Amino acid sequence: MQSIPLGILLKNENKTNDMIEILEHLQQYVPGARSDAEMEHIHEREDRNPQMRAIPVGGDQLTCERIRGAHMARLDADSQEERLEGLITMVEDFHEKINFLQAMMDRFYKTASAREAGTLYQLRNTINRRNVVKNVSADYHAVGSFIDLVTSAHVIAAALKAFGMSNIEDPCPKIPMFTDQADEGSRKRLLDKIVGDMVDTFFLNSLAVTVNRIEGNENGIEGPVTDDGVYNYATNVTKYGLLRKISVLATRSGDGIRQIRHWKYALLVYDLSHKIKYRLESFLLLAGVNAVFTEKQRHQVIWNRFVNLSGGKDKNLDGDYVMELLNKYAKGRVKLLGPNQTPEVVDRIGKTMMFCHNVNEKLEREIGVHPGGTAHAQRDKTQDIRAVVNQLKNADVFSVISGRRHNSFNEQFDMFHNVDSQVLHKWLNDKKLEYSNGKYAF
């Protein structure tokens, strides 16, 4: 797949007039959309243009909000083109990953918990990750790497507890003798059974209870609600971390279905953390995919969320992350112009930067210049994982001991236990009612 930048417009998204001009510029790429010149020769403008096929335009939450603001400003125009209906908003995933991680840090990361074994801040100090701070935007990659490592360590510690193993090197007592001689299908079924039991024990049972409660099916439901704050904290951290890892892996593999499924859980997370704009963005995306969009638009929104710049398996990136990279590259080129900046030159830089980059790479190969690395060297995380696992084992975080708690945190139940199901259902029903009455649900 080839990425083709469409140029740079010297417009400010914060201004509604500039945002309208940006959308008018982009609408020329919409199939079937009529240009301004064509519209001038139409004496009786029809409200609908059956030839136009609206396409999604992606961005972070703030960009989508500004696009919708531009749509509202043009709501009373005569034709679909003038109402900018050739473009529909599609929230993308990189900035959502930042907000999801921030919601996790807000809930589980406190500097006052330095002496409480098994908390994120105590584990951060154990492995000396000084670049990890509560503000995720300050260093997203450092915080994300730390949370992924801690999540993996929690899974290992839970497995050791479930399988009755004292350390990673011990043989698993739940694996029968001569299993290595069985066929591949049998070994896979055994592995699924063992791992499934562990996941059910520590992570899924309480989550299923909470989801059923949110959906209003409380009658006859019993679940493992414990008063062990340390155990609840550890299982909640793991569940948040696994949801994040699934989202990251979905992006790498280009799995749009799984990425959309992540937004369902994200809606509940943002409701709990009072991130009302991302809660609304979650609803609008899910409503569009499941009800509002046409079949073609739905396919575009689900599968056009990723960009693969270098080719190869599992090298997909979020669309808004690629835009951040292109912005950084373009700003570096524009800065070299100094005072010689003009709209035409800046736009030319935007349209040709990928071509110039490819020419530069080809020239370097021909003259024998060693290509620059495309990946950072990864440090060995084995010792850090072992250190975190030992901390979790010593604190016995995956045993249920009544009355334990972390003094720096309020009592922790399941990750969605505090969702007010009645308030959330009312909010969702109000939004659906707005859509059903032909109104915008924002």
N, C-alpha and C positions, 0 to 999 in steps of 0.2 A: 504494500500500500504506500502511496506517495502523499506526503503532506504538502499542501500548497497554501502559504499565507496569502491573504487577500489584501495586504497593504496596511498602512497605518493612517488613521484619521486623527487629526488634531482636534479632538472633541473631548468634552468633559462629561462623563457619565452622571455626575452629580447634578447636572443641569438638564431639566426635562426637554428643552428645545434641542440641545445637543444630542440627547438620547434619541429623540425622534429622527434627527438627521442621520444618526448611525443606522437606525432600523430601515430608513428609506434607502440608504446605500446598500444594505444587506439584502433588501427585498428584490433587487435586480437578479439575484441568483435563485429566486423562487420559481419553480416550473409553472408556466401559465400566467404569471403576474404581468399586468400591463404597465408599460413605462409611462412617465408623465407626458411624453409626446403623444403616445397612443390615447391617453385619457383626454387630451385636449380636442381630439377629433370625434369624440363620442358626445353627441348632443343630449341623449337621454341615458343617463348613467344608471345601470341596473345595480340593485343592492347586492346581488350575488354574482360572482364570476365562476361559472362551473368549470372553467379551464384551470383555475389556480389550485395548486396542491401545496398546502401549508407544510413547512418543514421546521424541525426543532432547532433552536439556537441555544447553546449551552453557556453556563457560567456559574459562578458561586451564588449564594443566597442573595447577596446585595445586588448583583447584576440582574438576577431574575426579578427582584422587587422593582428595580428601575425600569425594566422592560415592561412590566405590568403597569407601572405608572404612566409610561408613554402610551400604552394601549388605552388607558382610561382617559388620557388627555385628548385622544382622537376618537372617542367613542361615538360622537355624533356626526362623523364624516359620512359622505354619501356612499362610497364604494368600499369594498373589502381592501383594496390597495391603500386607500387613504386612511383606513382604520388600522393599517399595518397587520392585518390578519394573516398575512403570508408567513408570519413567524410565530411560533409557539415557544414558550419558555421550557427549558429542561435543566433543572438543577443538577450539577455534577458533583463528583464524589471526593475530591481531594480536600476541599475546605470542610466538607462534612466530616471527614476523618479527623481533622484538627478539632472540630467542635465536639465530636464523640469522645476523643481522648481528653479534652478539657473537662467534659462532664465527669469522666472517670477520676481525673485528678482532683476535681473539686470535692468529690465524695470520699475519696480514700487516701488523700495525701495531705498530711498535716505535719509541720515541723515540730509540734509539741509531742509527737509520738516517737521521738528518737530512741527512747528506752523500752518501747513496747515491741517485743519480738514478733516478727511476721508482718508488721505494717510496712507500707511502701517506703516511707521515709527511713525507717530503720534498715530495710534491705538496701536502699540506695546508699546509705553510709557504709554498710557492710562491704559492698563491692566498689566503693569509692567512685561512684558516678556523679562527680561534682557538676557536670554540665546539665544534669537533670534538675529542672525547676518547675514550680507549679504552673507558671504561665507557659502553656504549650507553644504559643506562637513565637516565643523567644528562641526555641530550638526544637522544632517538631521532630526532626529525625532522631535527636538524642533521647527525647522522652519516649517516642515510639519504640526505639530499640530496647530501652530499659523495660517498658511494659511487656513487650514480646518475650524478653528473657525471663522476666518474673512469672509470666503466664506459663511458659514452658516448665519452669521449676515447680510451680504449683501442681501442674499435671503430673510431673514425675513423683512429687511427694505424695499426691493422692494415690497414685498407682502403687507405690511402695506400701502404703497403709492398707489398701484394698487387697493386695496380694500377699501380705504378711512377709515382706522382704525388709531386711535391715539396711541394705545398700544396693546400689545400682548393679553391682557385679554379681549379686546372689542369683541363683537359679530361681525361676518363678515356680512355686509349689503348685500352682493351679494348672500348669501345663503337664499333661500325662506323659509317661515314659514312651519312648519310641515315636513321639509325634513327628520327628524329623523324617521318618520313613513313610508318613502318610502322603497322599496326593495333595496337590496345591489347593484344590477346592475344600478339602476337609480341614486343612490348616487355616484357611481363610475363615471358615465358619467358626472354628474354635476361637480364633483371635477376635472375631466380631462378638462372640458370646462373652469372652472374658472382659474385653474393653467395655462392652455395653453394660455389663453389671456394674463396673466401676463408675461409669458416667451416670447411670441411674441412681446409684447410692449417694453420690456427692453433689450432683449438679442438676439433674433433670426433674427429680421428683418434686422438689419444692417449687421449681419454676412452673411445672405443669399445674400445680395447685393454684399458684398465683394467677396464671393465665386464665384458668377456669373461673376464678373469682372475678377477674376483670370482665369476662364475657357473661357474667351473671349466672353461672352454674354452680352455686355454692352448696346446694342441697346434696347431702350424702358424700361430700368430698372431705377426705381426711388426708393430712399431709405431715411431713416431718418438720414441724415448726419447733425450733429449739430455743432455749434461753441461754445458749452458749454464744456470746458475742464474738469470741475469737474464731470459732468454727464458722459462724455466719459471715464474718469479715473475709476469711480466706476463700470460702466458696463463692462469695459475690465477686471478689477481685478476679477469680478465675473465669467466671462467666462473662464478665465485662471484657476481659482480655481475649477470651475465645471469640466473642462476637467481633472484636476488632480484627483479629487474625483472619477470620473468615472473610471479612470485607477486603483486607489487603490481598489475600490469595485470589479472591474473585476478580479483582482488578488485574492482577498479573496474568491470570489465565483467560481474561476477556469473558468471564461468565456473567452476562448481564442479568439473567434470571436470579442468580444468587445475590447479586448486588442489589436488585430491587427488593428481594426478601429481607436484606439487611435493614432497609429503610423502615420496615414494619416494626422491628425491635427499636430502631432509632427513634421512632415517634414516641414510644413509651419512655425512653431515656430522656428525651428532650422535654417531655411533659413533667417528669420528676425533677429535672434540673432547672425548670422554668425558662428554658430557651424557647420562647414562644414563636419566634420567627422561623426557627428550624423545625419546630413542631408543625407549623403551618405548611412549610415547604415539603415536609414528609407527606402530609395529607394530600397536597396538590399533586405531587408526583404519583402517589398510589392511586388517587382518584382518576388521574389522566390515563394511567396504564390500564386500569381495570374497568373504566367506564366511559371516559370522555373522548379519548383519542380514537381516530380511525385505526383500522388494523395496520395500515402502513406506517402511520405515525407511531403507533405502539411499538412496532418492530424497530423503527429508527431510534426511539428513546431508549429501548432496552439494550440494543446492540451497538449503538454509535456512541457509547460512553468512554471508549478507550482509544488510545493512539499508540501505535508501535513504531517508534522512530528508527530503531536499529534492526528490526526483523528478528526472527527466531522465536522459540517457544518461551512462554511465561515472561515476556518482556514488555507487556502492555503497561501503559501509564494512564492515569486519569486525564481526561481532556483539559480540565482547568489547571492541572499541574504542568502539562505541556505548554499551555499558554503562559504560565509563569516563567518557564524556561525561555520561551521565545521573547517575552517582554524583556528579560534580563539581557539576552543577546542583542536585541534591537537597541536597547538603551545604550549599550556599549558602543555600537556603531554610530548612533546619533551623537553621542558625546564627542566623538572624534571630529565631527563637523565644526565644533566651536561656534563662532557667530554666523557661520554660513548656512544656517538652517532655514529651509523654506518648505512649505507643505509638499511641493512636488518632489523634492529630494528625499524628504522623510518617507513619503509614500513609496518611492522607488526602493528605498532600503527595505521597507517592510515586504514588498513583493518579491525581492530578489535575494533575501538573506539566506534562504535554504539553498538556492541555486549556487550562490557564492560559497557557502559552506561546503557543498559537495565538490565544487571545482577546486577548492583549497585542499580538500582531502585527496582528490585524485592527483593533483600536482605533487603533493608530498609523497605519495606512493611512487610516482614515476621517478622522482629524484632521490629516492631512498631514505627519506626522513622517517624515522621511527614514529608510528602513529601514537598519539596520546592515549592514555588509558581511558576506557569508557566506564570503568567500575572502580570503586574504592577498595583498597585491600581490607579484608575483614579480619579483625583480630580474633584469636581463638577464645571462645566464650565458655569453654568447658569448665575452667576453674571457677568462673563467676557463677555458673549454673550450680556446680557442686556446693559452693559456699551458700547460695540461697536455699538449696534443698536441705542442707544441714541445719540452717536456721529454722526452717519450717518443721523439720523433724524434731529438733530439740524443743521447740515450742509446742509440739504435738497439736498442730492447728487443725488436723483432720480427724481428731477424736472429739466426741461430744462429751463435754464436761460441764455439767450444769453450773450456772452462776459466773462463769468466766466472762470477762469483757475487757476491751481496750479502753482505758480511762479517757483517752483523747477523742473517742467517738461515741456517739449516741448508740443505743441498742440497734444492731443491724439484723434485719430479717432478710427475706429473699429480695433480690435486686428490684423487683417490681411490686413489692409488698405495699408500699406507700402510695401507689397509684390510686387516686380517687375514681373508682370506676363509674360512679354516677355522674360526676362532673365531666369526665372524659367522654362518656357516651352522649351526654347532652351537647357537648361541643361538636362532636363528630356529626350528630344528627342535624344540628343547626347548619353546618357546612354543606351537608348533603341536600338539605332543604333549599338552600340558596342555589345550588346547581340545578336542582329539579325545577326551580321557578325561573330558570334562564338567566340567573344573575351570576356575577363572579363571586367565587367563594374566598375572597381576600379583601 
